[in-house]
Amino acid sequence: MGFREFLSDRWYRRRIIADFERFQNLRPPANPTRRYIDKLVGRLLDRETAEFANRELGMMGASVVPSLVAILTDERYLASDWPESSHRPAPLDMVLALLVPHSPDEVVKAALPLVKSPSSKTRKTVALHLASVGRAETIPILEELLNDADGYVRSYVHMGMGRAVSDHGASDEFRRLAYDILLPQTDCYWQSAMNDSAGTLIRLDRERAAKDLADERWLNASNPNLHRILQACNEAGIRLPEFALQKLLDEALPLAEGSESYPHDYVVAEILNGLTASAGESVRPLVESLLQHASERIRESAGKCMAILGGVTNPIGHVCELANTSGYKSLSHEQRVVYCAFLFDAEVCNGGLSQFFSNGSGDHASDTLDALRELGHAEAEAALAGAIRLLGPHALETNREKRMTVFAGRVEKLMELFAPLEEAYWRTAANLRQSWMRYATQHPAHFRGNSM
């Protein structure tokens, strides 16, 4: 059962919604017995019950440690994956995650024998949780895992390091040594995985990373992770030298068009963000010249930069925060235009028009159509208007359950008919993002305030 069944089968949909609400409202007993905890731990082996058991165990704190430690020698829990494919974590992943905050010694003890496992999934799980412990004595093993042939294993080491910092479990010595072994990875290609090590370096030691990442050793056009370094610095508010950014821009801009524009278009986009933050108004002519660039990534970045120059730094964050805290009805007309356009883009780019109508975004289908029309994005307006025509009057229902009745017995056909509408929009999606940034800049009073 999956998304198609969710669209067409109301009983399946109700069960999924009921399970979600039960999951969210789950509460453990005030004083659970060892026997009760043991039963929950046993449910980690059942894919149907594991998710609920894992959540409840996570709420019980250190009281679960004896039961978890007791099963660490049970091979059923040490399996790296379920017998069949599943989107849920394997028992090993859940057990180690539950132990990290309460019994890191047991995590290290259980993980060390598995470091050289022939299963990359096991090594990946071990890498994540061993690094999450934040202990200096794990550094030699983590260094070995950072040179694993599987790029995902490497990426899970840096994710674990990030967790150790976020959860305040990393010792000062761990932070220093972790930084030392992660820095050489900054220009490495990780097979099948994104190398976001620059962001973790900043979290481990911001002051040191600001100096290292500005060095030409890492900040150069031949580094396959250059755009991720630039992105991490931009997100952290680290201002890289303008002369270095300009040099990289001169190299990347001529290459940022055509079928082989990646990663040069991403590099240019991040350089625009960096230069706008550091140079301000002096960069306006450059930004304006790139508003019509062939690359949608660059056009989108130029639109954001124009908004920033207009004093609007994060309109999406602002309206989403207002909607989450005060409700949709609290939004002004201008805020609704941007909010509805953003939700349309997010839903359609993630799961198509069917996802737009099946989620809360569909409650505002009428307002969304008006917003897309006001923003002047023909392809987006045509996609939504076409979908509404195909679905019929119930497409505009604000009650989701009533709205979903239009999919009964028609899911496959509707998805087939939606496909050309979605594809036409996807080709021009960056223009909508640029349009709502320009719109926010034209109505700045509605988009200033605390961002997300």
N, C-alpha and C positions, 0 to 999 in steps of 0.2 A: 504494500500500500504506500502511496506517496502523494505528490502534489496534485496529480490528476484526480485521484480519488477524493482528495480534500475539496476540490472544486465541485465534483459532481455528486458525491454521496453525503447527504446531510447527517446521517447517523455516524459515519466515520468522522466527519468534521466536528460533530458535537462531542464525540469521545476524545478527540485530540484536544479540543478546547477544555473539556472537563479534566483531562489528565494534566494539562498545563496549569490549570488553576489549583489542582490538588498538589502539584509539585511546588508551586509558589507558596502555598499555605502550609506546607509540611512543617511539623514541629515535633521534636523528640520528647519523650517523657522527662519529667524533672529529674528523676534519679534512676536512670536505666540500670538494670542488673547486668551482670556479666553474661548471663545466659541470653538476655535480649540483644546485647551487642554482638555476641557470637553468631546469633541468627542473622543479623544484618550483614555481618562480614561474609557469611555463607551466601547471601543473596548477590554479592558482587560477582559471582560466577555465572549468574543467570542474566542473559542480555535483556530479558523482559523486566527484571526487578533491579538491575545494577544501578541505574541512574537515580532512582529514589533512595536506595540504600546508601549510595555514596553521599548524597546530599544530607541525609539524616546523620550519618556518621560524622560528617564534617561539622555539624552543629554541636556535637557532643564534646569537643575539646580533647583534652589529654586522657579522658576516661577510656578512649577506644584503643590506646596504645597496647595494653597487654594482649588484647584479642588479635590485633594486627600482627604483633611480633610473633605470636604463636603460630600463625599460618605462613610465615616467611619461608619455611622449609617445605611447604606443600607445593609440588610442581604445578598444580593446577593454577595457582596464583602467580607463578613466575612465567607463565606463557606470555609471549610478547604480543599476541593478538588473539582475537576470538577465532574459533574453528572456522567460521565463515565470516565474510566481510561484514563490517558494522561501522557506523559512524561514531559509536560510543567508545570511550577509552577502554583499553584492556585492563584486566584485574591488576596486573603489575603496575600500570600507570596510576590507577586509583589508590592502591595500597601505599605506594611511595609518596604520593601527593598528600595523603592523609597523615603520614608520619613526619614529613619535613618540619612542620612548625612545632611538633611536640617531642620528637625523638630523633634528631638528626644523626646521632651515633648509629642507630639501627638502619637508617637509610644508607649510610656509608658502608656499613657491614654487609647489607644485602646487595648493594650495587656493585661493589668491587669485583666479585667473581663473575659478573655479567658483562664487564667492560669489553672483553674479547669475544663476546658471543658472535657466532656466525650470522645471526639475524640482525640486520641493520635496524629493524624496528625495536629490538631489545636495546641495542646500543643507543638509539635515539632517546628512548625512555630513560635509560640510565644517565645519559648526558644531561638531560633536562633537570632531573631531580638531584643528581649529585652536585651540579652547579648551584641549584637553588638553596642548598644547605649553607653556602657562603663561608666555608671553612678553608683555611689556608692549606691544610694538609691534603686537600683534594686537588690542588693545582697541578702536580705532575700527571695525574690521570686525565684531568681536563685538557692539558696540553696535548696529550696523546689523542684524545677524542677530537681536538681541533684540527688534527691532521688526518682524520678519517677519510677514506676514499668517498664515502657517501656525504654529499653536501648537506643533506638534512640533519645528519648527526652533528656536523659543525654548527649548523644554525640553531640546533637545540641547546648546544653549550651556551651560546651567547644569550638565548632566551632565558636560560636558567640563571645566568649571571644577572640579567636584568631583574628577575624575580627576587633574587637575594638582596639586591639594592632596594627594590620597592618595598619589600616586606621587612626591611631593617634588620635582616639576619646576617648581613655581610660584615665581617670584621674588617678593620682598617687594613690589616695585612692582606686579607683576601682581595680587597679592592685594588691594592697596589700590584699584587702579583697577577691577578686576573687581567688587569690593564696591560701588563707586560707581555702576556702570552696572546692577548687578543689583537694588539696593535699590528703585528706582522700579518695578520689576516686581512687587513683593510684593503689591500690591493689584490686579494686572491679571488679566483673564480670558484664558487661553490657549486658543484655539479647538481643541477635540478633544484637548487634552493637559492633564495635571495640572500645576498650578503649585506645585512643591515648592521654590521659590527660597529660602524661609526656612531650610531645612536647609543649603543651600549657603552662604548668608550666614554661618551659624554656623561652618561649616568654614573659611571664608575669614578671619573675624575674630570669634572668640567673644565677646571683651570688648565690642567695638563693637556686635555684634548683640544682646547682652543688653540694652543700653540702647535701641537703636532699636526692637526688636520689642516692648518694653514701652510704647512711646509710642502714644497714642491715634490718631495718624496711621495706624498699621497695625493696632493692636489695637482694632478696632471691629466692630460687628455688620454693617455694610454691606460689609465686606471679603469678597469671595467666597472668599478663601483663609484665612479666620480659623482654621478647624479645623486646617489644615496648619501654620499658625504655632504654634498651641498644641501640636500633636503634636511639631513639631521642637524646641520648647523643652523639652517633657517628656522627650523622648529624650536631649537633651543635658544634662539636669539643671539647666536654667535656671529659676529660681524667679521667676515673674511676680508683680506686686503682687496681694495677696489682694483688695483693694478693687476692682481692675479685673476680676478673675475673677468676683467676686460680682456685679458689675454686669452682666457679660455673661451670667452664669447666669440672672439675673432676667429678662433679655430673651429668652434662647433657650429656657428650660424650657417656657413655655406654648406654644411653637410646635413642640415636639419630638414631636408625636403626629400620627397620621393619615397620609394619602397624601402630604402635602407636608412631611413632617417633616425631610427632608434640606435643608440641611446642619446644621440646628439640633440634631438628635440627636447628630451627630458632635461638634459644639461642646460640648454638655453632657458627653459622655463624656470629652473631653480636659480640660475644666475640672475634672471629678471627679478625674482623675489628678493634675492640678496642685495642687489644693487638698489632696488627701491627702498629697502629698509635702511641702507647706509647712506645713499646719495640723495634721496628725497627728490625734490622738484627737478633737479638737474638731469634726472633720467627720464623725465616725461617725454621728450621727443622720441627717444628710443622705444619706449613702451607704446606710444601712439603709432609708430611705424610698424609695429608687429601685431596690431589688432586684427589685420587682415591676412596674416601669414598663412601659408598653406597647411601648416601643422596645427591640428586642433589643440594639441597640448600647449603649444606656444600661444595660440589665440586665447585659450582659457586663462593662462597665466597672465597675459597682458591685461585681460579684463579685471582680474583680481588686483593687479598692481594699480590700475587706474582708480579702482575703488579706494585703495589704501591712500593714494595721493589725494583723493577727495575726502579723506578723513573717516572712511568707513572700512574698518579693519576685518570684521567677521560677521557679515549680515546673516549668514546661515546659522551660525552659532547663536546669534542674538535671538532670532525668531524661534528657533527650536527650543531654546531655554524658556522663552515666554510661553510657548505652546505647552511645554511640559509642566510648567509650574502654575500657570493661570488658565490654561485651556485655549482651545482654538477660537472661541468666541471673544476672547480678550484681545485678539490681534486686530490691528487697524487694517483698512483695505490694502494699503501698500504692503504691509507685512504679510497679509494673506497671499498676495500675488507671488511674492518670493517664496513663501513657505510651500504653497501648492505646487509651484514649478519645481522646487527642490525635491519634494516627495515624488512627483511624477517621474523625474529623472532617475532618482534612486531606485524606485520600484521597477521601472521598465528596463533599466540597464542591468538590474540584478536578475529579474525573473520574468520580464515581459509584461504585456498589458494584462494578462490574466492575474499576475501577482498584484498589480495596481488595484484591480477591482476586488480581489479577495482579502486585502488588508484594509486597515483603517483609512488609508489614503483614498480609497474608493468612496468613503462617506462624503468626500468633498469633490466628487467628480464634476459637478456643475460649476463650482467655483474654480476648479482647476482648468476647465475649458476656457472660462473667461480670462483667467490669468495668462494662459498660453497665447490667447488672442491679443491681450493687452501688451504682452512682451514681443509680439510680432514674429513668433517662431512658427512658420507655416507648416513645417514637417511635424512638429510636436502637436500642433492643433489638429492637423489632418489625421494623425494617428489616433488621438483620443476621440475625435468626432466620428471617425470611421468605426472605431470599436463600439461606441455608443449606438450607432446605427445597427451594427451587427447584433448587438445584445438586446436591443429593444428598450422600451420605456423603463423597465426595471433596473437598467444600468445606472440610473440616477437616484435610485433608492438610497436613503441615508442609513437604513437598517441593513446591516451586512447580510443577515440570514435571508431576508427577502431578496436582496440583490443577487445572492448566490444561486437562487433558483433558476436563473437564466442559463446556468452552465449544465444543468441536468440533461444528460443524454446528448450533449453537443460539444463536449470538451475537445475532442480530437479535431473536429471540423472547425471550431472557433480558433484553436491554436494555429491551424493551417491558414485560416483567413487573416489572423493577426500578424503572421510572419512578415509579409511585405511592408505592413505599416510600421512594424518595429524596426525592420532593417533600414527603412528610409529615415526614421528618427535617429537610430544609432549613428548613422553616417554624419549627422549634423548636431549631435548632442552637445558638443563643445560650444556651439553658437548659442544654445539656450543658457548654458552656464555663464557665458559672457554677457548675455542679455540681462540676466537677473542681477549681475554685479553692476552693470551700467544703470539699471533701474534703481538699485539701492543707492548708488552715488547721486542720482537725480533727486532722491527723497531722503537725504541723510538723517533728518531728525527722527525717522522711524527705525533707524538701524544702528544707533549708537547706544552703548551700554555694556554691561558685563557680557562677555562672550563665554562660550562653553569651554 
